[in-house]
Amino acid sequence: MDDLPADLVVDATGRGSHTPSWLESHGFDRPKESRIDVDLRYTTWILPRYDDDLDGDRGCLVGATVARPRFGAALAIEGERWMIAAGGYHEDIAPADLAGFRTFAAGLPAPEIAQLMVSREPVDGPRAYHFVSSTRRHYERLTQFPDGLLVTGDALSSFNPVYGQGITVAALEALVLRDLLTKPTSDLARQFFRRAARLIDVPWDIAAGSDLRIQSVPGPRPVRVRLINAYMARVQAAAAVAPDVGAAFLRVANLIDPPQSLLGPRLGAQVLMARRRAAPVGPPAADRRAPLMEVPRPRDLPFGDSVDADPPLRGQA
């Protein structure tokens, strides 16, 4: 094995990073960790995709609920195919055999995933995945850290994959590093970890709160978390039938807008009004679809997260 000298080494080896143990073996402190033990398991299949599937939509997300903590997704991918995923928490496992998976999908809070699964034969799969815990390593709290070393991506904070945040957060951390490298500094690690921590704070807190809606997930549930979860469940329920709420929700879920943007009086009124309308079962009417979202260049510190609720959230091409 050859030694490669470098001015800066970035650990992007994922949640299995060995940096904590390497630090300890060289006389440094290990970073403290925050963990949410979700014990999440899901199974994926690949299906052929046709133009009239889901009434022309290119995605469907079915969130877990308190009463029925199962989730599912149908996502359009290359080659005119669907990637289908479904799963649950702890012992609620989507089977890896086709018949069992179809039965499991039929138990989701909305029917779209099951309808796709029974209408055709898979072209690939199954693939089974197990995610034990969301983990955040608090390097920003260390008083000493080696020069020329940084940690980023899942090695810094690994999120429950249901929320789809990991790659986005890693990209935003790369922007933080880019900005810091434009100016020479003697304390790069301290500045990077502190800025990255501010970036991670809100998506981590909301993701943790959403996970704690599931009764089998251990952890404290203070009043603040319960109130936020109750409101966010209503937001996603409204997103399935109110286009403006759907667009606002997607901007928060994709880390473009802060979650506070969902608390405005106009949007709040739409959330409350949407409760009086029955959520559609099956393909929604064309005029109920959320408008396409234009994704701007990320700001310095965007925040956001995805939450779960009863009806499916549908997306257009």
Rosetta silent file (secondary structure, phi, psi, omega in degrees, C-alpha in Angstrom):
SEQUENCE: MDDLPADLVVDATGRGSHTPSWLESHGFDRPKESRIDVDLRYTTWILPRYDDDLDGDRGCLVGATVARPRFGAALAIEGERWMIAAGGYHEDIAPADLAGFRTFAAGLPAPEIAQLMVSREPVDGPRAYHFVSSTRRHYERLTQFPDGLLVTGDALSSFNPVYGQGITVAALEALVLRDLLTKPTSDLARQFFRRAARLIDVPWDIAAGSDLRIQSVPGPRPVRVRLINAYMARVQAAAAVAPDVGAAFLRVANLIDPPQSLLGPRLGAQVLMARRRAAPVGPPAADRRAPLMEVPRPRDLPFGDSVDADPPLRGQA
SCORE:     score description
SCORE:     0.000 S_00000001
   1 L     0.000  131.094 -179.117    0.000    0.000    0.000 S_00000001
   2 L   -92.687  146.353  171.946    1.386    3.401   -1.000 S_00000001
   3 L   -86.684  132.847  178.077    1.197    6.564    1.095 S_00000001
   4 L  -115.003  107.090  179.632   -0.356    9.514   -0.737 S_00000001
   5 L   -67.653  143.897 -179.914    0.557   12.881    0.804 S_00000001
   6 L  -154.188  148.190  175.453   -2.250   15.454    0.835 S_00000001
   7 L   -76.889  -27.619 -178.106   -2.979   18.845    2.361 S_00000001
   8 L  -143.390  129.642  175.250   -6.586   17.847    3.039 S_00000001
   9 E  -117.175  127.442 -179.286   -8.222   14.445    3.521 S_00000001
  10 E  -113.294  118.835  177.292  -12.031   14.250    3.522 S_00000001
  11 E   -82.872  107.107  175.367  -13.674   11.182    5.050 S_00000001
  12 L  -123.097   40.657 -173.849  -16.778   10.482    2.951 S_00000001
  13 L   -86.804    5.497  175.116  -16.832    6.738    3.664 S_00000001
  14 L    91.204 -172.780 -173.323  -20.415    6.700    4.904 S_00000001
  15 L   -67.233  -13.953  175.775  -22.047    5.745    8.187 S_00000001
  16 L   -89.246   17.227 -178.320  -19.468    2.974    8.707 S_00000001
  17 L   -50.630  138.957  178.003  -16.679    5.562    8.969 S_00000001
  18 L   -95.991    2.813 -177.214  -13.683    4.539   11.094 S_00000001
  19 H   -56.498  -41.757  178.472  -12.647    8.109   11.901 S_00000001
  20 H   -56.499  -43.983 -179.607  -14.014    7.978   15.494 S_00000001
  21 H   -72.578  -34.341  176.642  -11.878    4.937   16.339 S_00000001
  22 H   -64.210  -41.567  177.463   -8.869    6.355   14.465 S_00000001
  23 H   -58.805  -47.262 -178.058   -9.119    9.562   16.488 S_00000001
  24 H   -61.720  -39.398 -178.781   -9.241    7.585   19.717 S_00000001
  25 H   -69.950  -17.026  178.919   -6.234    5.474   18.746 S_00000001
  26 L  -107.261   17.515  173.098   -4.216    8.664   18.173 S_00000001
  27 L    89.961    5.678  177.102   -5.081   10.287   21.482 S_00000001
  28 L   -95.905  162.815  175.441   -8.073   12.404   20.419 S_00000001
  29 L   -77.773  147.737  169.697  -11.589   12.213   21.819 S_00000001
  30 L   -75.600  146.691  175.237  -14.317   10.357   19.949 S_00000001
  31 L   -70.972  144.741  172.098  -17.218   12.569   18.899 S_00000001
  32 E   -67.161  152.701 -178.170  -20.427   12.228   20.878 S_00000001
  33 E  -123.029  143.098  166.757  -23.276   10.634   18.923 S_00000001
  34 E  -107.124  134.999 -176.293  -27.014   11.215   18.685 S_00000001
  35 E  -135.323  141.690  170.010  -28.960    8.136   17.593 S_00000001
  36 E  -121.827  111.416 -175.616  -32.535    7.310   16.694 S_00000001
  37 L   -82.595   90.274 -175.563  -32.999    3.534   16.627 S_00000001
  38 L   -86.730  -28.019 -178.737  -35.540    3.169   13.824 S_00000001
  39 L    47.408   60.811 -174.589  -34.826   -0.476   12.865 S_00000001
  40 E   -95.028  136.229  177.251  -36.213    0.136    9.382 S_00000001
  41 E  -133.697  134.608  177.515  -36.547   -2.626    6.768 S_00000001
  42 E  -146.387  158.345 -177.638  -37.730   -2.284    3.199 S_00000001
  43 E  -126.692  141.350 -179.552  -37.783   -4.287   -0.020 S_00000001
  44 E  -122.526  149.467  173.864  -37.562   -3.010   -3.603 S_00000001
  45 E  -134.105  157.870  174.192  -38.640   -4.371   -6.985 S_00000001
  46 E  -113.257  127.975 -179.628  -38.279   -3.070  -10.533 S_00000001
  47 E  -120.413  154.060  169.362  -41.378   -3.064  -12.758 S_00000001
  48 E   -66.079  149.182 -177.868  -41.997   -2.053  -16.388 S_00000001
  49 L  -119.997  137.389 -179.630  -43.617    1.396  -16.656 S_00000001
  50 L  -119.702  156.720 -172.614  -46.380    2.463  -19.055 S_00000001
  51 L   -59.364  -32.981 -175.665  -47.565    5.938  -20.029 S_00000001
  52 L   -92.641    4.720  176.234  -50.957    5.632  -18.350 S_00000001
  53 H   -61.377  141.009  177.711  -49.630    4.355  -15.017 S_00000001
  54 H    50.394   33.595  178.610  -50.736    6.506  -12.075 S_00000001
  55 H    57.634   32.266  177.968  -52.715    8.661  -14.504 S_00000001
  56 H    91.523   -8.405  177.159  -49.438    9.926  -15.986 S_00000001
  57 L   -69.988  156.909 -176.715  -47.755   10.819  -12.701 S_00000001
  58 L  -111.631   14.420  177.436  -44.128    9.794  -12.259 S_00000001
  59 E  -173.433  153.210  177.022  -44.137    9.086   -8.568 S_00000001
  60 E  -148.683  126.400  178.735  -46.247    8.196   -5.566 S_00000001
  61 E  -116.169  127.490  177.913  -45.204    8.347   -1.915 S_00000001
  62 E  -116.642  109.821 -175.787  -47.235    6.641    0.794 S_00000001
  63 L   -82.834  153.264  174.046  -46.101    7.681    4.255 S_00000001
  64 L   -69.290  149.869  177.284  -46.263    5.635    7.416 S_00000001
  65 L  -122.326  166.745  177.245  -48.918    6.633    9.933 S_00000001
  66 L   -60.507  -42.984 -177.746  -49.279    6.174   13.662 S_00000001
  67 L   -74.358  -31.149 -176.876  -52.086    3.692   13.102 S_00000001
  68 L  -138.702   86.182 -172.210  -50.381    1.888   10.217 S_00000001
  69 L   -79.090   54.372  172.286  -46.586    2.343   10.299 S_00000001
  70 E  -116.321  153.700  179.951  -45.903    1.070    6.798 S_00000001
  71 E  -136.790  161.421  178.101  -44.588    3.111    3.900 S_00000001
  72 E  -156.498  162.559  178.850  -44.235    2.701    0.167 S_00000001
  73 E  -153.690  143.507  169.002  -43.017    4.480   -2.939 S_00000001
  74 E  -123.715  117.715 -176.085  -43.250    4.173   -6.698 S_00000001
  75 E  -124.338  127.029  177.008  -40.555    6.196   -8.463 S_00000001
  76 E   -69.255  130.736  178.434  -40.091    6.487  -12.220 S_00000001
  77 E  -128.523  178.815 -176.157  -36.527    5.572  -13.226 S_00000001
  78 L   -61.398  158.847  177.628  -34.572    5.194  -16.459 S_00000001
  79 L    75.830   24.947 -179.521  -35.499    2.607  -19.044 S_00000001
  80 L    52.656   53.032 -178.175  -39.267    3.130  -18.696 S_00000001
  81 E  -131.148  159.658  170.328  -39.301    1.352  -15.353 S_00000001
  82 E  -105.515  140.138  162.116  -40.681    1.789  -11.856 S_00000001
  83 E  -100.643  118.575 -179.238  -38.690    1.308   -8.693 S_00000001
  84 E  -106.814  130.984  177.526  -41.176    0.047   -6.118 S_00000001
  85 E  -133.546  144.368  174.054  -40.313    0.073   -2.425 S_00000001
  86 E  -153.350  147.812 -179.331  -42.302   -0.837    0.660 S_00000001
  87 E  -171.412 -169.285 -178.654  -41.373   -1.503    4.235 S_00000001
  88 E  -161.343 -168.613 -174.848  -41.959   -0.925    7.903 S_00000001
  89 E  -111.380  142.913  176.634  -40.381   -0.661   11.315 S_00000001
  90 L    56.590 -115.690 -172.685  -39.003   -3.371   13.589 S_00000001
  91 L   -85.218   -4.124 -179.111  -40.908   -6.617   13.003 S_00000001
  92 L   -87.475   87.374 -169.643  -43.170   -5.254   10.247 S_00000001
  93 L  -109.429  131.549  174.733  -41.056   -6.483    7.316 S_00000001
  94 L   -71.806  122.087 -177.221  -42.007   -6.464    3.626 S_00000001
  95 L   -62.231  153.847  178.773  -41.489  -10.062    2.425 S_00000001
  96 L   -89.201   -8.750  174.844  -38.920  -10.806   -0.264 S_00000001
  97 L   -89.901  149.454 -171.431  -41.208  -13.223   -2.114 S_00000001
  98 H   -61.542  -46.610 -178.817  -43.522  -11.701   -4.722 S_00000001
  99 H   -62.104  -43.087  179.372  -46.805  -13.003   -3.321 S_00000001
 100 H   -65.886  -38.731  179.045  -45.911  -11.886    0.184 S_00000001
 101 H   -65.177  -41.827  178.734  -44.794   -8.455   -1.012 S_00000001
 102 H   -61.065  -40.494  177.833  -48.055   -7.947   -2.907 S_00000001
 103 H   -65.121  -41.970  178.101  -50.008   -8.804    0.230 S_00000001
 104 H   -61.311  -46.152 -178.883  -47.859   -6.416    2.273 S_00000001
 105 H   -61.984  -32.383  178.200  -48.372   -3.607   -0.281 S_00000001
 106 H   -66.173  -17.514  178.317  -52.127   -4.139   -0.082 S_00000001
 107 L   -91.339    3.824  176.502  -51.856   -3.177    3.585 S_00000001
 108 L   -69.977  158.360 -178.519  -50.439    0.286    2.838 S_00000001
 109 L   -65.680  -11.964  178.670  -52.628    3.295    3.717 S_00000001
 110 L  -139.252  154.763 -166.191  -53.240    3.984   -0.016 S_00000001
 111 L   -89.886   -9.001 -168.963  -53.764    1.555   -2.935 S_00000001
 112 H   -60.145  -42.822 -177.611  -51.469    2.809   -5.715 S_00000001
 113 H   -62.787  -46.778 -179.715  -48.403    0.699   -4.885 S_00000001
 114 H   -63.162  -37.863 -179.934  -50.408   -2.520   -4.625 S_00000001
 115 H   -62.835  -40.362  176.629  -52.234   -1.755   -7.881 S_00000001
 116 H   -66.124  -41.518 -175.228  -48.933   -1.475   -9.755 S_00000001
 117 H   -65.534  -35.359 -176.563  -47.562   -4.650   -8.176 S_00000001
 118 H   -87.980   -8.721 -174.524  -50.503   -6.868   -9.156 S_00000001
 119 L   -89.810   -7.149 -177.620  -50.838   -5.481  -12.696 S_00000001
 120 L  -163.905  169.423  179.519  -47.534   -6.864  -14.064 S_00000001
 121 L   -94.916  142.015  178.049  -44.513   -9.047  -13.368 S_00000001
 122 L   -65.376  152.298  174.305  -41.262   -7.556  -12.016 S_00000001
 123 L  -103.030   -9.408  177.278  -38.193   -7.337  -14.257 S_00000001
 124 E  -161.658  157.847  178.852  -35.752   -7.281  -11.315 S_00000001
 125 E   112.871  174.803    4.631  -35.695   -7.823   -7.584 S_00000001
 126 E   -87.956  160.913  170.359  -36.208   -8.299   -4.834 S_00000001
 127 E  -125.436  124.875 -177.833  -33.581   -6.309   -2.950 S_00000001
 128 E  -106.418  140.337 -177.022  -33.930   -6.182    0.833 S_00000001
 129 E  -132.050  147.431  178.953  -32.444   -3.414    3.001 S_00000001
 130 E  -133.607  120.102  177.976  -32.060   -2.925    6.742 S_00000001
 131 E  -115.713  115.279 -171.641  -31.330    0.480    8.295 S_00000001
 132 L   -78.568  -51.148 -173.649  -30.693    0.221   12.022 S_00000001
 133 L  -155.038  147.790  166.886  -30.426    3.812   13.217 S_00000001
 134 E   -78.000  134.454 -174.754  -30.052    7.426   12.197 S_00000001
 135 E  -134.464  131.677  175.773  -26.726    8.612   13.589 S_00000001
 136 E  -122.632  125.383  179.738  -25.258   12.066   14.006 S_00000001
 137 E  -101.633  124.109 -172.433  -21.641   12.509   15.068 S_00000001
 138 E   -91.783   70.278  176.359  -20.988   15.809   16.834 S_00000001
 139 H   -65.318  -24.466 -178.735  -17.516   16.701   15.596 S_00000001
 140 H   -66.524  -14.871 -179.097  -18.407   20.355   16.126 S_00000001
 141 H   -92.417   -8.480 -179.301  -18.209   19.762   19.900 S_00000001
 142 L   -72.554  140.632  178.120  -14.621   18.485   19.905 S_00000001
 143 L   -89.620  -19.177  177.182  -12.015   20.864   21.320 S_00000001
 144 L  -134.257  140.353 -179.391   -9.145   19.208   19.433 S_00000001
 145 L  -155.100  142.712 -176.809   -9.098   17.747   15.939 S_00000001
 146 L   -61.817  141.481  173.418   -6.270   16.848   13.516 S_00000001
 147 L   -68.009  145.833  174.689   -5.272   19.446   10.939 S_00000001
 148 L    78.694   15.597  179.734   -5.983   18.517    7.331 S_00000001
 149 E  -131.779  135.829  174.182   -8.880   16.142    8.070 S_00000001
 150 E  -135.409  162.355  177.120  -12.633   16.611    7.594 S_00000001
 151 E  -129.989  136.422 -176.354  -15.679   14.344    7.757 S_00000001
 152 L  -146.053  172.760  177.076  -18.739   14.753    5.548 S_00000001
 153 H    65.145 -145.795 -178.720  -21.873   13.054    4.241 S_00000001
 154 H   -64.197  -20.585  175.680  -23.199    9.982    6.041 S_00000001
 155 H   -67.870  -21.049  178.277  -19.937    9.763    7.979 S_00000001
 156 L   -97.174  -46.431  176.952  -21.067   12.983    9.679 S_00000001
 157 E  -151.905  122.425  178.256  -24.835   12.394    9.833 S_00000001
 158 E  -110.872  125.543 -174.471  -26.784    9.478    8.371 S_00000001
 159 L  -101.182  154.334  169.040  -30.540    9.962    8.036 S_00000001
 160 L   -49.395  121.752 -174.744  -33.421    7.534    7.843 S_00000001
 161 H   -64.814  -15.720  177.538  -33.512    6.798    4.068 S_00000001
 162 H   -56.630  -31.667 -174.149  -37.302    7.235    4.007 S_00000001
 163 H   -88.268  -10.270  175.495  -36.745   10.996    3.978 S_00000001
 164 L    61.042   35.781 -174.782  -34.300   11.057    1.068 S_00000001
 165 L   -98.461  -22.096 -166.499  -32.068   13.677    2.705 S_00000001
 166 H   -56.961  -50.163 -177.222  -28.618   12.118    2.735 S_00000001
 167 H   -67.324  -39.053  179.533  -27.327   13.077   -0.712 S_00000001
 168 H   -63.512  -45.764  179.124  -28.829   16.561   -0.507 S_00000001
 169 H   -62.477  -41.256  178.155  -27.252   17.246    2.875 S_00000001
 170 H   -61.949  -40.164  178.625  -23.890   15.951    1.621 S_00000001
 171 H   -64.880  -40.199  178.689  -24.107   18.262   -1.403 S_00000001
 172 H   -67.362  -35.401  174.778  -24.879   21.240    0.828 S_00000001
 173 H   -65.105  -34.790  176.579  -21.904   20.351    3.025 S_00000001
 174 H   -64.066  -36.707  176.473  -19.772   20.352   -0.125 S_00000001
 175 H   -65.974  -38.730  176.078  -20.951   23.912   -0.809 S_00000001
 176 H   -60.495  -46.279  179.648  -19.943   24.889    2.716 S_00000001
 177 H   -63.781  -42.509  178.247  -16.472   23.407    2.155 S_00000001
 178 H   -56.070  -46.665 -178.091  -16.166   25.109   -1.229 S_00000001
 179 H   -65.208  -37.850  179.781  -16.901   28.498    0.314 S_00000001
 180 H   -68.760  -33.396 -177.069  -14.416   27.940    3.146 S_00000001
 181 H   -75.116  -10.557  178.496  -11.639   26.892    0.762 S_00000001
 182 L   -74.602  -15.461 -179.961  -11.844   30.195   -1.117 S_00000001
 183 L  -128.900  127.959  178.759  -10.156   31.899    1.841 S_00000001
 184 L   -59.841  138.126  179.359   -7.063   30.588    3.636 S_00000001
 185 L  -147.187  149.778  179.716   -7.788   29.672    7.256 S_00000001
 186 L   -94.818   -6.550 -179.160   -5.882   28.036   10.086 S_00000001
 187 L  -130.008   53.404 -176.699   -8.972   26.452   11.653 S_00000001
 188 H   -57.893  -46.283 -176.209  -10.729   24.860    8.678 S_00000001
 189 H   -61.123  -46.013 -178.805  -12.062   21.875   10.633 S_00000001
 190 H   -60.757  -45.989 -179.052  -13.621   23.988   13.378 S_00000001
 191 H   -66.239  -42.292 -178.609  -15.329   26.317   10.904 S_00000001
 192 H   -63.882  -48.684 -176.287  -16.527   23.494    8.659 S_00000001
 193 H   -65.110  -35.379  179.296  -17.979   21.367   11.450 S_00000001
 194 H   -69.105  -42.950  178.806  -19.756   24.337   13.035 S_00000001
 195 H   -67.986  -40.637  178.153  -21.321   25.443    9.750 S_00000001
 196 H   -63.442  -37.168  179.402  -22.237   21.878    8.843 S_00000001
 197 H   -63.559  -41.030  177.819  -23.851   21.433   12.268 S_00000001
 198 H   -64.220  -37.235  178.308  -26.060   24.487   11.705 S_00000001
 199 H   -64.785  -40.194 -174.469  -27.030   23.080    8.326 S_00000001
 200 H   -77.928  -27.559 -168.630  -27.901   19.677    9.811 S_00000001
 201 H   -48.882  -55.834 -172.566  -29.778   20.895   12.908 S_00000001
 202 H   -70.976  -48.213  177.431  -33.262   21.433   11.506 S_00000001
 203 H   -60.552  -34.165  178.079  -33.541   18.455    9.132 S_00000001
 204 H   -66.231  -46.291 -177.538  -32.180   16.222   11.868 S_00000001
 205 H   -62.690  -42.019 -177.445  -34.626   17.504   14.483 S_00000001
 206 H   -73.493  -37.598  176.877  -37.652   17.176   12.234 S_00000001
 207 H   -61.879  -42.981  178.519  -36.595   13.755   10.943 S_00000001
 208 H   -62.718  -42.117  178.156  -36.151   12.577   14.518 S_00000001
 209 H   -61.934  -40.883  178.749  -39.558   13.970   15.422 S_00000001
 210 H   -64.961  -41.060  177.768  -41.164   12.197   12.486 S_00000001
 211 H   -61.871  -35.464 -176.864  -39.525    8.911   13.452 S_00000001
 212 L   -74.940   -3.606  169.708  -40.841    9.301   16.986 S_00000001
 213 L   -67.947  -28.018 -179.892  -44.397    9.244   15.658 S_00000001
 214 L   -79.670  119.082 -170.870  -43.848    5.506   15.293 S_00000001
 215 L   -62.726  -27.385 -178.289  -44.586    4.015   18.694 S_00000001
 216 L   -78.868   -8.933  178.363  -42.001    1.236   18.347 S_00000001
 217 L   -85.217  120.189 -177.455  -39.173    3.783   17.914 S_00000001
 218 L   -74.544  150.878  176.648  -37.636    4.476   21.345 S_00000001
 219 L   145.673  158.310  179.075  -36.968    8.009   22.518 S_00000001
 220 L   -69.457  147.764  179.649  -38.430   10.955   24.453 S_00000001
 221 L  -129.255   76.890  179.776  -41.516   12.656   23.011 S_00000001
 222 L   -65.445  166.135 -176.699  -41.808   16.126   24.540 S_00000001
 223 H   -57.002  -40.582 -178.516  -44.918   18.226   23.956 S_00000001
 224 H   -58.209  -44.596  179.867  -43.168   20.323   21.295 S_00000001
 225 H   -63.931  -41.665 -179.226  -42.384   17.240   19.196 S_00000001
 226 H   -65.497  -39.103  179.515  -45.942   15.940   19.523 S_00000001
 227 H   -67.351  -44.572  179.036  -47.445   19.277   18.472 S_00000001
 228 H   -62.201  -43.929 -179.771  -45.144   19.632   15.449 S_00000001
 229 H   -62.524  -39.256  179.780  -45.849   16.069   14.359 S_00000001
 230 H   -63.677  -42.466 -179.967  -49.603   16.593   14.630 S_00000001
 231 H   -69.304  -42.079 -178.012  -49.457   19.695   12.437 S_00000001
 232 H   -66.831  -31.103  174.600  -47.095   18.151    9.890 S_00000001
 233 H   -62.891  -39.265  177.270  -49.372   15.133    9.551 S_00000001
 234 H   -68.220  -36.345  178.406  -52.165   17.546    8.609 S_00000001
 235 H   -60.906  -47.895 -177.557  -49.858   19.329    6.159 S_00000001
 236 H   -69.919  -33.359  174.548  -49.080   16.158    4.240 S_00000001
 237 H   -61.618  -41.917  178.329  -52.725   15.107    4.297 S_00000001
 238 H   -68.846  -32.279 -178.725  -53.588   18.493    2.772 S_00000001
 239 H   -61.021  -25.043 -178.927  -50.731   18.177    0.255 S_00000001
 240 L   -75.272  -17.429 -175.825  -52.550   15.266   -1.380 S_00000001
 241 L  -126.408  -15.037 -177.662  -55.566   17.437   -2.279 S_00000001
 242 L  -116.602  112.114 -175.178  -54.376   21.090   -2.253 S_00000001
 243 H   -56.753  -41.924 -178.732  -51.827   22.025   -4.975 S_00000001
 244 H   -64.599  -39.797  178.206  -50.361   25.020   -3.107 S_00000001
 245 H   -67.607  -40.363  178.342  -49.809   22.955    0.024 S_00000001
 246 H   -60.356  -43.655  179.748  -48.296   20.147   -2.046 S_00000001
 247 H   -65.909  -42.809  179.624  -45.820   22.507   -3.709 S_00000001
 248 H   -64.357  -40.746  178.634  -44.867   24.123   -0.393 S_00000001
 249 H   -62.043  -43.845 -179.273  -44.423   20.725    1.234 S_00000001
 250 H   -64.313  -34.865  178.572  -42.147   19.510   -1.564 S_00000001
 251 H   -66.292  -37.055  176.293  -39.949   22.609   -1.256 S_00000001
 252 H   -71.879  -43.248 -178.731  -39.466   21.889    2.440 S_00000001
 253 H   -61.586  -29.395 -178.985  -38.984   18.159    1.860 S_00000001
 254 L   -98.082   18.046  172.795  -36.243   18.921   -0.677 S_00000001
 255 L    63.201   31.280  177.620  -34.376   21.313    1.671 S_00000001
 256 L   -95.210  -47.977  179.140  -35.175   24.423   -0.388 S_00000001
 257 L  -111.326  153.284  177.308  -37.422   26.306    2.049 S_00000001
 258 L   -73.462  155.487 -179.717  -37.351   26.271    5.867 S_00000001
 259 H   -61.716  -22.987  177.885  -40.142   24.412    7.676 S_00000001
 260 H   -61.143  -21.229  179.437  -41.369   27.747    9.036 S_00000001
 261 H   -65.500  -17.496  178.772  -42.673   28.435    5.524 S_00000001
 262 H   -86.467    0.755 -175.044  -45.441   25.910    6.244 S_00000001
 263 H  -104.929    1.826 -179.580  -46.707   27.977    9.185 S_00000001
 264 L   -62.932  155.574 -176.677  -47.911   31.085    7.323 S_00000001
 265 H   -62.587  -39.348 -178.114  -51.553   32.125    7.774 S_00000001
 266 H   -66.271  -46.590 -179.684  -52.556   31.561    4.135 S_00000001
 267 H   -68.347  -38.297  178.347  -51.045   28.083    3.982 S_00000001
 268 H   -60.618  -38.081  177.830  -52.299   27.253    7.461 S_00000001
 269 H   -64.543  -39.801  178.268  -55.836   28.105    6.400 S_00000001
 270 H   -65.471  -36.430  178.153  -55.530   25.782    3.396 S_00000001
 271 H   -62.856  -44.731 -179.230  -54.281   23.000    5.658 S_00000001
 272 H   -68.138  -39.862  179.812  -57.279   23.373    7.948 S_00000001
 273 H   -66.838  -35.295 -177.557  -59.754   23.623    5.052 S_00000001
 274 H   -65.239  -23.826  179.235  -58.287   20.550    3.375 S_00000001
 275 L   -63.080  -25.738 -177.136  -59.212   18.459    6.415 S_00000001
 276 L   -81.440  -11.882  179.506  -62.857   18.880    5.475 S_00000001
 277 L   -99.513  137.436  177.829  -62.296   17.326    2.066 S_00000001
 278 L   -69.147  133.219  176.278  -61.963   13.589    1.746 S_00000001
 279 L   -67.844  137.495 -177.929  -58.553   12.557    0.457 S_00000001
 280 L   -68.084  143.634  172.997  -58.884   10.856   -2.958 S_00000001
 281 L  -107.119  123.938 -174.288  -58.414    7.111   -3.184 S_00000001
 282 L    90.483 -167.253 -175.463  -56.787    6.110   -6.449 S_00000001
 283 L   -60.329  131.033  179.348  -55.757    8.549   -9.215 S_00000001
 284 L   -78.451  160.870  174.841  -56.500   12.186   -8.304 S_00000001
 285 L   -65.157  150.355 -174.460  -58.285   14.589  -10.595 S_00000001
 286 H   -58.572  -36.323 -175.961  -55.943   16.492  -12.912 S_00000001
 287 H   -78.236   -0.742  177.995  -56.730   19.858  -11.306 S_00000001
 288 H   -97.931   -5.804 -177.145  -55.694   18.563   -7.887 S_00000001
 289 L   -72.448  141.785  176.174  -52.104   17.805   -8.789 S_00000001
 290 L   -67.802  142.513  178.852  -49.437   19.961   -7.268 S_00000001
 291 L   -65.364  157.387  177.102  -47.662   22.166   -9.840 S_00000001
 292 L   -60.899  143.706 -176.901  -44.171   21.241  -10.946 S_00000001
 293 L   -98.706  124.077  173.037  -41.519   22.539   -8.608 S_00000001
 294 L   -87.193  124.371 -175.138  -38.706   24.702   -9.973 S_00000001
 295 L   -96.494  111.963  179.384  -35.615   23.977   -7.913 S_00000001
 296 L   -79.779  172.420  173.957  -33.436   27.062   -7.378 S_00000001
 297 L   -64.114  133.489 -177.037  -29.787   27.066   -6.461 S_00000001
 298 L   -59.941  142.181  174.320  -29.569   26.165   -2.749 S_00000001
 299 L   -78.393  179.117 -174.476  -29.077   29.024   -0.340 S_00000001
 300 L   -58.908  -46.978 -176.688  -26.322   28.993    2.243 S_00000001
 301 L  -133.532   72.981  176.708  -28.284   27.187    4.929 S_00000001
 302 L   -74.882  154.887  179.856  -31.516   25.652    3.599 S_00000001
 303 L  -132.571  163.215  173.762  -33.564   23.543    5.899 S_00000001
 304 L   157.971  174.797  179.835  -36.352   21.027    5.549 S_00000001
 305 L  -169.900  167.379  176.190  -37.596   17.494    5.896 S_00000001
 306 L  -106.808  144.209  178.500  -40.177   14.996    4.836 S_00000001
 307 L  -125.884  178.817 -175.119  -42.971   13.821    7.081 S_00000001
 308 L  -123.047  153.450  177.534  -45.588   11.146    6.928 S_00000001
 309 L  -166.328 -176.261 -169.341  -49.392   11.060    6.836 S_00000001
 310 L   -67.024  -59.450 -170.991  -52.340    9.110    5.496 S_00000001
 311 L   -78.493  159.989  178.751  -52.882    9.917    1.790 S_00000001
 312 L   -77.084  152.536  174.278  -50.292    9.401   -0.947 S_00000001
 313 E  -106.116  124.029 -173.819  -48.387   12.309   -2.444 S_00000001
 314 E  -107.427  147.004 -179.197  -48.301   12.160   -6.221 S_00000001
 315 E  -127.608  140.577  178.842  -45.779   13.803   -8.548 S_00000001
 316 L   -88.761  168.948  175.201  -45.967   14.780  -12.203 S_00000001
 317 L   -69.506    0.000    0.000  -43.284   14.479  -14.871 S_00000001
